[in-house]
Amino acid sequence: MMKFAVSFIVCLGAASSACAQIDASALRSKFGAPLDRETFTVRPKIEMVVDYGPNKLVCKLQLPAGIKFLGTIPPDFVTKQQVDEVLEEVVPSESRGKELGRMSTFAVKGAPTLTVTLYERVTISESPKNDLTGGRITVAFKDPACPKYDPSNPGSPN
């Protein structure tokens, strides 16, 4: 009897997890069409997430923020310099347009929590890595076909 009960519980658990699986059509019906998004490995340990607009041009891209290091860099870390090199390669300074301004928000202890640089053609926001978040750099292109991006809300569309 005990063997039967254990077998029944295992089968029931397997069946319930199979029923809990969600398919693409269920997600589309609940949330609408998915984002047109790709992820590229641009360097070892550096992934760039790219969101496209309806015109198939890039609207937003995201990179890890990287960490500033002095001295020897541990092998598993992504540095700010590596990320800045990728950023310059993908969105060169001359393609950004004239810098229009910078602003930062600060935490209670005085460390910046978000830095935003506005250019004629893009907005670049950086949230540094901390104990709670991985930190990220977001580049939002100012294309009329792209949804408006709110740098203070990383979950905002585009």
KOLGUVEX-824513 format. One record per atom (N, C-alpha, C, O): atom name; x, y, z; residue number from 1. Coordinates in Angstrom, 3 decimals. Each point is the difference from the previous one (the first is absolute). Last residue first. Layout:
N
  atomo        xx        yy        zz  num
     CA         X         Y         Z  NUM
...
This chain:
158
  atomo        xx        yy        zz  num
      N    10.295    49.770   -24.167  158
     CA     1.157     0.513    -0.699  158
      C     0.671     1.026     0.793  158
      O     1.009     0.554    -0.435  158
      N    -4.920    -1.477     3.010  157
     CA     0.179    -0.523    -1.344  157
      C     1.155     0.709    -0.661  157
      O     0.183     1.214     0.100  157
      N     0.144    -1.742     5.087  156
     CA    -0.844     0.735    -0.937  156
      C     0.192    -0.542    -1.399  156
      O     1.055    -0.551    -0.314  156
      N     1.227    -0.778     4.490  155
     CA    -1.009    -0.867    -0.593  155
      C    -0.890     0.714    -1.012  155
      O    -0.916    -0.603    -0.559  155
      N     4.379     2.806     3.166  154
     CA     0.609    -0.959    -0.926  154
      C    -1.013    -0.928    -0.658  154
      O     0.290    -0.569    -1.052  154
      N    -0.551     5.555     3.087  153
     CA    -0.809    -1.207     0.123  153
      C     0.528    -1.040    -0.997  153
      O    -0.447    -0.030    -1.146  153
      N     2.307     4.362     1.411  152
     CA    -0.168    -0.256     1.433  152
      C    -0.839    -1.260     0.260  152
      O    -0.128    -0.447     1.140  152
      N     1.017     2.118    -5.621  151
     CA     1.194    -0.567     0.629  151
      C    -0.146    -0.273     1.487  151
      O     0.727    -0.830     0.546  151
      N    -4.299     0.817    -4.659  150
     CA     0.159     0.738     1.250  150
      C     1.205    -0.587     0.739  150
      O    -0.107    -1.088     0.567  150
      N    -1.805     1.245    -5.993  149
     CA     0.721    -0.703     1.059  149
      C     0.147     0.916     1.193  149
      O     0.395     1.157    -0.140  149
      N    -3.846    -1.750    -4.491  148
     CA     0.747     0.883     0.902  148
      C     0.598    -0.822     1.128  148
      O    -0.645    -0.900     0.540  148
      N    -0.222    -1.375    -5.370  147
     CA    -0.744     0.439     1.194  147
      C     0.890     0.890     0.864  147
      O     1.225    -0.124    -0.015  147
      N    -0.334    -0.060    -5.285  146
     CA     0.282    -0.733     1.239  146
      C    -0.889     0.497     1.129  146
      O    -0.296     1.192     0.081  146
      N     0.474     0.726    -4.534  145
     CA    -0.676    -1.304    -0.058  145
      C     0.185    -0.803     1.290  145
      O    -0.691    -0.996     0.213  145
      N     2.854     5.285    -0.967  144
     CA    -1.447     0.162     0.213  144
      C    -0.768    -1.330    -0.015  144
      O    -1.072    -0.102     0.597  144
      N     6.152     0.556     1.080  143
     CA    -0.655    -0.199    -1.284  143
      C    -1.498     0.141     0.235  143
      O    -0.523    -0.597     0.942  143
      N     4.905     0.874     1.962  142
     CA    -1.096     0.959    -0.102  142
      C    -0.606    -0.041    -1.404  142
      O     0.022     0.990    -0.731  142
      N     2.612    -4.859     3.964  141
     CA     0.107     0.837    -1.188  141
      C    -1.244     0.871    -0.118  141
      O    -1.113    -0.442     0.284  141
      N     3.787    -1.933     4.013  140
     CA    -1.301     0.135    -0.655  140
      C     0.152     0.981    -1.157  140
      O     0.456     1.129     0.179  140
      N     2.707    -4.384     3.304  139
     CA     0.053     1.018    -1.043  139
      C    -1.360    -0.011    -0.683  139
      O    -0.405    -1.014    -0.569  139
      N     2.621    -0.777     5.548  138
     CA    -1.069    -0.054    -0.995  138
      C     0.181     1.154    -0.968  138
      O     0.154     1.150     0.411  138
      N     2.610    -4.249     3.596  137
     CA     0.049     1.188    -0.843  137
      C    -1.080    -0.188    -1.048  137
      O    -0.063    -1.039    -0.658  137
      N     0.619    -1.188     5.890  136
     CA    -0.111    -0.086    -1.447  136
      C     0.190     1.359    -0.641  136
      O    -0.204     1.044     0.620  136
      N     0.174    -4.471     4.317  135
     CA     0.410     1.215    -0.673  135
      C    -0.110    -0.158    -1.503  135
      O     0.224    -1.083    -0.541  135
      N    -1.480    -1.993     4.213  134
     CA     1.196    -0.275    -0.787  134
      C     0.539     1.245    -0.666  134
      O     1.134     0.001    -0.478  134
      N    -3.931    -0.018     5.257  133
     CA    -0.175    -0.126    -1.447  133
      C     1.329    -0.284    -0.680  133
      O     1.069     0.267     0.548  133
      N    -1.484     0.118     4.283  132
     CA    -1.342    -0.421    -0.384  132
      C    -0.164    -0.243    -1.497  132
      O    -0.828    -0.818    -0.402  132
      N     4.922     2.403     2.610  131
     CA    -0.377    -1.254     0.659  131
      C    -1.345    -0.544    -0.486  131
      O    -0.247    -1.203     0.080  131
      N     2.668     4.252    -3.572  130
     CA     0.004     0.109     1.454  130
      C    -0.441    -1.332     0.586  130
      O    -0.098    -0.994    -0.720  130
      N     1.593     3.849    -4.241  129
     CA    -0.161    -1.279     0.702  129
      C     0.041     0.269     1.495  129
      O     0.850     0.744     0.489  129
      N    -2.469     3.269    -3.729  128
     CA     1.184    -0.779     0.390  128
      C    -0.365    -1.294     0.707  128
      O    -1.082    -0.140     0.570  128
      N    -1.445     2.970    -4.461  127
     CA    -0.238    -0.297     1.403  127
      C     1.150    -0.904     0.434  127
      O     0.159    -1.097    -0.536  127
      N    -1.136     4.651    -3.791  126
     CA     0.823    -1.014     0.657  126
      C    -0.403    -0.119     1.454  126
      O     0.011     0.974     0.752  126
      N    -1.637     1.070    -6.065  125
     CA    -0.160    -0.016     1.460  125
      C     0.823    -1.139     0.568  125
      O     0.135    -1.062    -0.608  125
      N    -0.808     4.260    -4.126  124
     CA     0.739    -1.098     0.618  124
      C    -0.170     0.107     1.504  124
      O     0.364     1.004     0.613  124
      N    -2.801     0.738    -5.522  123
     CA     0.105     0.232     1.437  123
      C     0.705    -1.215     0.573  123
      O    -0.404    -1.134    -0.255  123
      N     0.290     3.519    -5.033  122
     CA    -0.166    -1.104     0.950  122
      C    -0.021     0.532     1.426  122
      O     0.428     1.121     0.271  122
      N     0.005     1.793    -4.150  121
     CA    -0.624    -1.178    -0.613  121
      C    -0.220    -1.184     0.938  121
      O    -0.720    -0.934    -0.353  121
      N     2.617     5.311     1.731  120
     CA    -0.988     0.344    -1.021  120
      C    -0.755    -1.230    -0.505  120
      O    -1.207     0.074    -0.230  120
      N     3.041    -0.506     5.126  119
     CA     0.634     0.416    -1.250  119
      C    -1.103     0.343    -0.991  119
      O    -1.177    -0.243     0.264  119
      N     1.925    -0.693     5.451  118
     CA    -0.880     0.278    -1.136  118
      C     0.831     0.486    -1.182  118
      O     0.835     0.893     0.144  118
      N    -0.110    -3.970     4.573  117
     CA     0.635     0.960    -0.909  117
      C    -0.888     0.123    -1.225  117
      O    -0.293    -0.982    -0.681  117
      N    -0.029    -0.906     6.139  116
     CA    -0.589     0.098    -1.330  116
      C     0.745     1.068    -0.781  116
      O     0.193     1.118     0.478  116
      N     0.096    -4.512     4.232  115
     CA     0.601     1.114    -0.716  115
      C    -0.545    -0.025    -1.417  115
      O     0.033    -1.036    -0.664  115
      N    -1.135    -1.154     5.904  114
     CA    -0.309     0.055    -1.417  114
      C     0.669     1.232    -0.582  114
      O    -0.106     1.096     0.551  114
      N     0.924    -2.286     3.877  113
     CA    -0.831    -1.171    -0.275  113
      C    -0.385    -0.063    -1.471  113
      O    -0.328    -1.071    -0.511  113
      N     4.651     3.315     3.663  112
     CA    -1.018     0.159    -1.043  112
      C    -0.778    -1.302    -0.211  112
      O     0.577    -1.088    -0.023  112
      N     1.468     2.511     4.836  111
     CA     0.439    -0.669    -1.229  111
      C    -1.080     0.170    -1.070  111
      O    -1.188    -0.067     0.315  111
      N     0.797     1.647     4.334  110
     CA     0.691     0.875    -0.927  110
      C     0.501    -0.654    -1.270  110
      O     0.545     0.691    -0.860  110
      N    -3.325    -2.359     4.733  109
     CA     1.415     0.050     0.338  109
      C     0.823     0.801    -1.001  109
      O     1.220     0.084     0.137  109
      N    -5.931    -0.754    -0.799  108
     CA     0.177     0.647     1.302  108
      C     1.475     0.162     0.335  108
      O     0.394     1.032     0.545  108
      N    -1.280    -1.383    -5.685  107
     CA    -0.537    -0.744     1.140  107
      C     0.299     0.774     1.277  107
      O     0.696     1.015    -0.018  107
      N    -1.307     1.183    -5.053  106
     CA     0.929    -0.496     1.010  106
      C    -0.732    -0.709     1.119  106
      O    -1.115     0.366     0.373  106
      N     0.867     1.305    -6.016  105
     CA    -0.730    -0.106     1.261  105
      C     0.938    -0.672     0.985  105
      O     0.855    -0.794    -0.392  105
      N     0.103     3.873    -4.310  104
     CA     0.189    -1.185     0.838  104
      C    -0.959     0.058     1.174  104
      O    -0.364     1.073     0.482  104
      N     1.537     1.165    -5.850  103
     CA    -0.634     0.102     1.312  103
      C     0.206    -1.308     0.733  103
      O     0.131    -1.062    -0.609  103
      N     1.407     4.303    -4.138  102
     CA     0.153    -1.177     0.868  102
      C    -0.768     0.244     1.280  102
      O    -0.140     1.130     0.468  102
      N     0.289     0.864    -6.083  101
     CA     0.016     0.159     1.448  101
      C     0.150    -1.329     0.707  101
      O    -0.144    -1.071    -0.590  101
      N     0.486     1.979    -4.252  100
     CA    -0.932     1.042     0.417  100
      C    -0.024     0.215     1.506  100
      O    -0.422     1.057     0.469  100
      N     3.897    -2.948    -4.702   99
     CA    -0.473    -0.244     1.365   99
      C    -0.843     1.183     0.449   99
      O     0.420     1.153    -0.097   99
      N     0.060    -2.668    -5.130   98
     CA     0.530     0.899     1.019   98
      C    -0.560    -0.373     1.371   98
      O    -1.180    -0.323     0.133   98
      N     1.278    -3.664    -3.603   97
     CA    -0.360     1.400    -0.104   97
      C     0.614     0.789     1.143   97
      O     0.745    -0.539     0.818   97
      N    -0.269    -4.272    -2.076   96
     CA    -0.942     0.355     1.065   96
      C    -0.533     1.416    -0.152   96
      O    -1.076     0.318     0.506   96
      N     4.561    -2.500    -3.208   95
     CA    -1.364    -0.326    -0.444   95
      C    -1.056     0.413     1.026   95
      O    -1.189     0.020    -0.317   95
      N     5.951     0.473     1.097   94
     CA    -0.429     0.920    -1.060   94
      C    -1.420    -0.294    -0.490   94
      O    -0.646     0.888    -0.556   94
      N     2.735    -3.749     3.842   93
     CA    -0.276     1.345     0.527   93
      C    -0.540     0.935    -1.071   93
      O    -0.935     0.759     0.256   93
      N     0.091    -6.008    -0.934   92
     CA     1.162     0.898     0.098   92
      C    -0.405     1.411     0.438   92
      O    -1.104     0.461    -0.286   92
      N    -1.014    -5.319     0.794   91
     CA    -0.566     1.348    -0.120   91
      C     1.151     0.994     0.154   91
      O     0.187     0.573     1.073   91
      N     1.036    -5.093    -1.294   90
     CA    -1.379    -0.134    -0.469   90
      C    -0.651     1.362    -0.249   90
      O    -0.694     0.184    -1.001   90
      N     5.177    -0.466     2.726   89
     CA    -0.034    -0.755    -1.255   89
      C    -1.414    -0.019    -0.596   89
      O    -0.166     0.141    -1.212   89
      N     0.898     1.778     5.466   88
     CA     0.613     0.851    -1.028   88
      C    -0.027    -0.690    -1.370   88
      O    -0.138     0.661    -1.029   88
      N    -1.357    -3.131     4.735   87
     CA    -0.901     1.121    -0.232   87
      C     0.526     0.906    -1.109   87
      O    -0.758     0.431    -0.869   87
      N     3.520    -3.910     2.392   86
     CA    -1.126    -0.527    -0.784   86
      C    -0.951     1.130    -0.359   86
      O    -0.446     0.098    -1.143   86
      N     3.957     1.028     3.986   85
     CA     0.520    -0.331    -1.338   85
      C    -1.109    -0.525    -0.901   85
      O    -0.089     0.382    -1.167   85
      N    -0.916     0.399     5.695   84
     CA     0.147     1.265    -0.719   84
      C     0.544    -0.222    -1.413   84
      O    -0.394     0.699    -0.934   84
      N     0.167    -4.402     3.817   83
     CA    -1.342     0.406    -0.422   83
      C     0.057     1.311    -0.773   83
      O    -0.702     0.154    -1.000   83
      N     4.697    -1.715     2.885   82
     CA    -0.454    -0.933    -1.037   82
      C    -1.369     0.415    -0.545   82
      O    -0.228    -0.013    -1.210   82
      N     1.941     2.454     4.879   81
     CA     0.763     0.283    -1.218   81
      C    -0.442    -0.923    -1.146   81
      O    -0.147     0.458    -1.133   81
      N    -1.577    -1.161     5.467   80
     CA    -0.609     1.180    -0.614   80
      C     0.705     0.322    -1.312   80
      O    -0.650     0.392    -0.969   80
      N     0.876    -5.476     2.563   79
     CA     0.452     1.321     0.437   79
      C    -0.757     1.103    -0.725   79
      O    -0.547    -0.202    -1.084   79
      N    -0.381    -5.127     2.711   78
     CA    -0.094     0.880    -1.151   78
      C     0.371     1.397     0.486   78
      O    -0.571     0.498     0.970   78
      N     1.984    -5.571     1.150   77
     CA    -0.664     1.284     0.098   77
      C     0.016     0.742    -1.326   77
      O     0.936    -0.126    -0.790   77
      N     1.217    -4.212     2.188   76
     CA    -1.429    -0.134    -0.255   76
      C    -0.765     1.321     0.020   76
      O    -1.230    -0.010    -0.046   76
      N     6.120    -0.511     0.947   75
     CA    -0.339    -0.502    -1.330   75
      C    -1.497    -0.062    -0.312   75
      O    -0.365     0.047    -1.174   75
      N     2.826     3.685     4.432   74
     CA    -0.366    -1.415     0.100   74
      C    -0.532    -0.501    -1.352   74
      O    -0.661     0.756    -0.712   74
      N     4.189     3.269     1.210   73
     CA    -1.414    -0.238    -0.246   73
      C    -0.288    -1.493     0.136   73
      O     0.626    -0.808    -0.686   73
      N     3.309     4.334     2.826   72
     CA    -0.280    -1.229    -0.723   72
      C    -1.503    -0.246    -0.101   72
      O    -0.727     0.098     0.989   72
      N     1.881     4.913    -0.069   71
     CA     0.852    -1.171     0.210   71
      C    -0.447    -1.183    -0.830   71
      O    -0.537     0.163    -1.095   71
      N    -3.147     3.126     2.064   70
     CA     1.376     0.468     0.131   70
      C     0.846    -1.243     0.256   70
      O    -0.327    -0.803     0.874   70
      N    -4.863     1.645    -3.205   69
     CA     0.998    -0.728     0.784   69
      C     1.305     0.769     0.043   69
      O     0.383     0.669    -0.960   69
      N    -6.124    -0.291    -0.184   68
     CA     1.311     0.655    -0.063   68
      C     0.958    -0.754     0.909   68
      O    -0.317    -0.284     1.155   68
      N    -4.031    -1.872    -3.740   67
     CA     0.512     0.466     1.285   67
      C     1.352     0.663    -0.222   67
      O     0.828    -0.495    -0.765   67
      N    -5.711    -0.695    -2.290   66
     CA     1.433    -0.186     0.218   66
      C     0.423     0.638     1.310   66
      O    -0.715     0.826     0.567   66
      N    -3.811    -1.156    -2.946   65
     CA     0.712     1.236     0.327   65
      C     1.510    -0.193     0.111   65
      O     0.756     0.926    -0.295   65
      N    -3.984    -3.791    -3.076   64
     CA     0.292     0.043     1.440   64
      C     0.833     1.234     0.299   64
      O     0.753     0.456    -0.861   64
      N    -4.067    -0.043    -3.213   63
     CA     1.261    -0.682     0.309   63
      C     0.160    -0.043     1.514   63
      O    -0.568     0.835     0.704   63
      N    -3.438     0.283    -4.884   62
     CA     0.420    -0.051     1.400   62
      C     1.265    -0.831     0.126   62
      O     0.149    -1.045    -0.634   62
      N    -3.501     4.084    -3.191   61
     CA     0.916    -1.099     0.283   61
      C     0.471     0.116     1.430   61
      O     0.109     1.092     0.558   61
      N    -4.280     0.802    -4.256   60
     CA     0.667     0.000     1.301   60
      C     0.980    -1.152     0.044   60
      O    -0.263    -1.079    -0.531   60
      N    -1.911     2.276    -3.528   59
     CA    -0.608     1.026     0.853   59
      C     0.733     0.095     1.333   59
      O     0.199     1.089     0.538   59
      N     0.982    -2.938    -5.874   58
     CA     0.177    -0.129     1.444   58
      C    -0.667     1.173     0.711   58
      O     0.221     1.160    -0.349   58
      N    -2.195    -2.859    -4.334   57
     CA     1.203     0.686     0.461   57
      C     0.059    -0.115     1.517   57
      O    -1.027    -0.161     0.658   57
      N    -2.658    -1.417    -3.453   56
     CA     1.119    -0.942     0.128   56
      C     1.337     0.687     0.270   56
      O     1.054    -0.612    -0.170   56
      N    -5.674     2.471     0.070   55
     CA     0.774     0.182    -1.232   55
      C     1.243    -0.892    -0.050   55
      O     0.814     0.121    -0.915   55
      N    -3.717     0.068     4.748   54
     CA    -0.780    -0.527    -1.119   54
      C     0.730     0.123    -1.342   54
      O    -0.293    -0.743    -0.937   54
      N     3.499     0.532     5.127   53
     CA    -1.282     0.649    -0.200   53
      C    -0.716    -0.595    -1.194   53
      O     0.484    -0.952    -0.612   53
      N     3.237    -1.432     4.128   52
     CA    -0.227     0.656    -1.282   52
      C    -1.377     0.643    -0.033   52
      O    -0.923    -0.433     0.690   52
      N     4.890    -1.197     3.164   51
     CA    -1.424     0.078    -0.329   51
      C    -0.150     0.805    -1.281   51
      O     0.574     1.079    -0.148   51
      N     3.624    -3.987     2.831   50
     CA    -0.405     1.023    -0.963   50
      C    -1.501    -0.120    -0.257   50
      O    -0.498    -1.078    -0.323   50
      N     4.815    -0.421     3.915   49
     CA    -1.392    -0.246    -0.344   49
      C    -0.467     1.171    -0.862   49
      O     0.137     1.163     0.380   49
      N     4.842    -3.499     0.959   48
     CA    -0.701     1.230    -0.343   48
      C    -1.416    -0.391    -0.446   48
      O    -0.170    -0.802    -0.918   48
      N     4.468    -1.501     4.057   47
     CA    -1.125    -0.153    -0.907   47
      C    -0.673     1.348    -0.197   47
      O    -0.168     0.772     0.943   47
      N     5.057    -3.025     0.981   46
     CA    -0.754     1.239    -0.229   46
      C    -1.084    -0.269    -1.038   46
      O     0.287    -0.276    -1.164   46
      N     3.100    -2.985     2.622   45
     CA    -0.728     0.438     1.202   45
      C    -0.757     1.315    -0.165   45
      O    -0.527     0.531     0.978   45
      N     3.926    -1.305    -4.762   44
     CA    -0.214    -1.026     1.030   44
      C    -0.627     0.629     1.246   44
      O     0.499     1.001     0.515   44
      N    -1.785     1.570    -4.689   43
     CA     1.313    -0.316     0.555   43
      C    -0.232    -1.158     0.968   43
      O    -1.137    -0.248     0.401   43
      N    -2.491     1.491    -2.859   42
     CA     0.909     0.914    -0.692   42
      C     1.449    -0.132     0.456   42
      O     0.923     0.399    -0.711   42
      N    -5.855    -3.092     0.330   41
     CA     1.195    -0.088     0.834   41
      C     1.072     0.801    -0.731   41
      O     0.541    -0.453    -1.009   41
      N    -6.040     1.152     0.649   40
     CA     1.280    -0.292    -0.641   40
      C     1.080    -0.154     1.062   40
      O     0.031     0.764     0.965   40
      N    -5.791    -0.770    -1.666   39
     CA     1.113     0.082     0.938   39
      C     1.255    -0.458    -0.717   39
      O     0.033    -1.078    -0.594   39
      N    -5.269     3.258    -0.812   38
     CA     1.084    -0.967    -0.194   38
      C     1.056     0.225     1.066   38
      O     0.151     1.104     0.523   38
      N    -5.770     0.264    -1.890   37
     CA     1.208     0.105     0.816   37
      C     0.985    -1.097    -0.359   37
      O    -0.381    -1.131    -0.300   37
      N    -4.691     3.396    -0.306   36
     CA     0.935    -0.416    -1.040   36
      C     1.392     0.203     0.603   36
      O     0.558     1.094    -0.067   36
      N    -5.077    -2.136     2.993   35
     CA     0.936     0.997    -0.482   35
      C     0.844    -0.592    -1.114   35
      O     0.261    -1.202    -0.034   35
      N    -5.115    -0.924     0.717   34
     CA     1.266     0.149     0.729   34
      C     0.846     1.127    -0.596   34
      O    -0.223     0.441    -1.127   34
      N    -5.302    -0.575     1.104   33
     CA     1.174    -0.427    -0.772   33
      C     1.281     0.199     0.811   33
      O     0.117     0.969     0.749   33
      N    -4.401    -1.478     2.268   32
     CA     0.196     0.610    -1.305   32
      C     1.276    -0.509    -0.654   32
      O     0.634    -0.940     0.479   32
      N    -2.648    -0.505     3.844   31
     CA     0.812     1.215     0.061   31
      C     0.199     0.707    -1.336   31
      O     0.586     1.082    -0.034   31
      N    -3.385    -5.157     0.747   30
     CA    -0.091     0.716     1.281   30
      C     0.693     1.370    -0.043   30
      O    -0.508     0.975     0.554   30
      N     0.585    -3.977    -4.264   29
     CA    -1.398     0.357     0.233   29
      C    -0.148     0.811     1.286   29
      O    -0.892     0.840     0.112   29
      N     5.172    -2.522    -1.223   28
     CA    -0.420     1.032    -0.960   28
      C    -1.444     0.431     0.255   28
      O    -0.314     1.188    -0.074   28
      N     2.028    -4.780     2.630   27
     CA     0.623     1.273     0.385   27
      C    -0.426     1.128    -0.929   27
      O    -0.284     1.107     0.458   27
      N    -1.170    -5.438    -1.503   26
     CA    -0.634     0.443     1.243   26
      C     0.575     1.335     0.456   26
      O    -0.738     0.879     0.446   26
      N     2.688    -3.009    -4.160   25
     CA    -1.307     0.564    -0.346   25
      C    -0.747     0.482     1.246   25
      O    -0.719     0.998    -0.059   25
      N     4.957    -3.190     0.551   24
     CA     0.112     1.335    -0.590   24
      C    -1.361     0.606    -0.307   24
      O    -0.201     1.196     0.214   24
      N     0.391    -4.829     3.746   23
     CA     0.510     0.058    -1.367   23
      C    -0.060     1.427    -0.537   23
      O    -0.583     0.887     0.623   23
      N     1.141    -3.455     4.492   22
     CA    -0.733     0.982    -0.803   22
      C     0.590     0.009    -1.398   22
      O     1.217    -0.075    -0.167   22
      N    -1.555    -3.522     4.679   21
     CA     0.813     0.537    -1.097   21
      C    -0.852     0.917    -0.866   21
      O    -1.128    -0.348    -0.346   21
      N    -0.551    -2.327     4.012   20
     CA     0.386     1.369     0.332   20
      C     0.839     0.641    -1.100   20
      O     0.196     1.216     0.007   20
      N    -1.583    -5.812    -0.111   19
     CA    -1.156     0.864    -0.219   19
      C     0.351     1.465     0.255   19
      O    -0.625     0.890    -0.577   19
      N     3.855    -4.167     1.482   18
     CA    -0.227     0.036    -1.448   18
      C    -1.171     0.909    -0.319   18
      O     0.032     0.706    -1.008   18
      N     0.942    -1.531     5.502   17
     CA     1.021     0.887    -0.571   17
      C    -0.151     0.072    -1.505   17
      O     0.289     1.042    -0.588   17
      N    -3.165    -3.930     2.927   16
     CA    -0.317     1.389     0.304   16
      C     1.050     0.946    -0.552   16
      O    -0.338     1.108    -0.417   16
      N     0.991    -5.779    -0.062   15
     CA    -1.142     0.440    -0.796   15
      C    -0.315     1.470     0.267   15
      O    -0.308     0.743    -0.932   15
      N     3.664    -2.817     3.494   14
     CA     0.435     0.112    -1.394   14
      C    -1.127     0.527    -0.873   14
      O     0.230     0.832    -0.877   14
      N    -1.232    -1.772     5.388   13
     CA     0.931     1.136    -0.099   13
      C     0.449     0.225    -1.432   13
      O     0.060     1.142    -0.454   13
      N    -2.687    -4.923     1.350   12
     CA    -0.804     1.196     0.149   12
      C     0.870     1.252    -0.133   12
      O    -0.392     0.970    -0.649   12
      N     2.551    -5.133     0.714   11
     CA    -0.754     0.177    -1.247   11
      C    -0.830     1.274     0.041   11
      O    -0.056     0.736    -0.985   11
      N     2.328    -1.916     4.929   10
     CA     0.980     0.340    -1.047   10
      C    -0.722     0.258    -1.318   10
      O     0.297     0.982    -0.681   10
      N    -2.907    -2.533     4.244    9
     CA     0.441     1.374     0.253    9
      C     0.997     0.446    -1.068    9
      O    -0.070     1.135    -0.471    9
      N    -1.379    -5.635     0.379    8
     CA    -1.103     0.898    -0.318    8
      C     0.416     1.463     0.156    8
      O    -0.317     0.828    -0.854    8
      N     3.339    -4.165     2.200    7
     CA    -0.120     0.028    -1.460    7
      C    -1.091     0.967    -0.431    7
      O     0.174     0.752    -0.959    7
      N     0.293    -1.532     5.545    6
     CA     1.160     0.751    -0.496    6
      C    -0.079     0.126    -1.516    6
      O     0.241     1.077    -0.547    6
      N    -3.502    -3.729     2.573    5
     CA    -0.193     1.400     0.381    5
      C     1.139     0.868    -0.522    5
      O    -0.232     1.096    -0.509    5
      N     0.524    -5.814    -0.024    4
     CA    -1.028     0.560    -0.864    4
      C    -0.184     1.496     0.272    4
      O    -0.117     0.787    -0.940    4
      N     2.963    -3.194     3.755    3
     CA     0.623     0.124    -1.316    3
      C    -0.985     0.631    -0.986    3
      O     0.384     0.836    -0.818    3
      N    -1.941    -1.925     5.108    2
     CA     0.894     1.156     0.060    2
      C     0.637     0.255    -1.364    2
      O     0.136     1.148    -0.424    2
      N    -2.802    -5.014     0.943    1
     CA    -0.813     1.194     0.000    1
      C     0.861     1.264     0.000    1
      O    -0.313     0.965    -0.698    1
